[in-house]
Amino acid sequence: MNNDYIKGFCGIPENVNVYDAQISANKQMALSRLEVANVTTDETNELVKDYIATFCRIRMVTEPSATFINSETARMKDIIVLLTYGRAKQ
């Protein structure tokens, strides 16, 4: 799967390629974390995409504030819980 969804989430235009290697490396780290958490790594799952994109955004921001890191980390934890236990049908 391509990384366009990550670029969009991070606010990077699709035609900008200078960050591609960094995005790919961060994506692999995020997928490894999902494997360790024993949840799906299927990128067709929107929650998996959200987790990967959030992880990449944290890693791409230079000098992030503590508040930013804490809120993004909380978001990733919530996503892992949803991937582990599911979410209510609406």
TASULNOR-V533664 format. One record per residue. N is the residue number from 1. PHI is phi as a letter, one per 30 degrees, with the letter a starting at -180 (none if undefined). OMEGA is omega in whole degrees, -180 to 180 (none if undefined). Layout:
# TASULNOR-V533664
n=N phi=PHI omega=OMEGA
n=N phi=PHI omega=OMEGA
This chain:
# TASULNOR-V533664
n=1 phi=none omega=-179
n=2 phi=d omega=-175
n=3 phi=c omega=-177
n=4 phi=d omega=180
n=5 phi=d omega=178
n=6 phi=d omega=179
n=7 phi=e omega=179
n=8 phi=d omega=180
n=9 phi=d omega=-179
n=10 phi=d omega=179
n=11 phi=i omega=179
n=12 phi=c omega=178
n=13 phi=e omega=-177
n=14 phi=e omega=-177
n=15 phi=d omega=176
n=16 phi=d omega=-174
n=17 phi=c omega=-175
n=18 phi=d omega=-178
n=19 phi=c omega=-173
n=20 phi=e omega=-179
n=21 phi=d omega=179
n=22 phi=d omega=178
n=23 phi=d omega=179
n=24 phi=d omega=179
n=25 phi=d omega=179
n=26 phi=d omega=179
n=27 phi=d omega=179
n=28 phi=d omega=176
n=29 phi=d omega=179
n=30 phi=d omega=178
n=31 phi=d omega=177
n=32 phi=d omega=178
n=33 phi=d omega=177
n=34 phi=d omega=177
n=35 phi=d omega=179
n=36 phi=d omega=178
n=37 phi=d omega=178
n=38 phi=i omega=175
n=39 phi=b omega=-177
n=40 phi=d omega=174
n=41 phi=c omega=-179
n=42 phi=d omega=-176
n=43 phi=d omega=172
n=44 phi=d omega=177
n=45 phi=d omega=-177
n=46 phi=d omega=178
n=47 phi=d omega=177
n=48 phi=d omega=177
n=49 phi=e omega=179
n=50 phi=d omega=179
n=51 phi=d omega=-178
n=52 phi=d omega=-178
n=53 phi=d omega=178
n=54 phi=d omega=178
n=55 phi=e omega=-179
n=56 phi=d omega=-180
n=57 phi=d omega=178
n=58 phi=e omega=-176
n=59 phi=d omega=-176
n=60 phi=d omega=-177
n=61 phi=d omega=177
n=62 phi=d omega=-180
n=63 phi=h omega=179
n=64 phi=d omega=178
n=65 phi=d omega=178
n=66 phi=d omega=179
n=67 phi=d omega=178
n=68 phi=d omega=-179
n=69 phi=d omega=-179
n=70 phi=d omega=-179
n=71 phi=d omega=179
n=72 phi=d omega=177
n=73 phi=d omega=177
n=74 phi=d omega=177
n=75 phi=d omega=-180
n=76 phi=d omega=178
n=77 phi=d omega=178
n=78 phi=d omega=179
n=79 phi=d omega=178
n=80 phi=d omega=178
n=81 phi=d omega=179
n=82 phi=d omega=179
n=83 phi=d omega=-179
n=84 phi=d omega=-172
n=85 phi=c omega=-179
n=86 phi=i omega=178
n=87 phi=b omega=-178
n=88 phi=d omega=176
n=89 phi=d omega=-178
n=90 phi=c omega=none
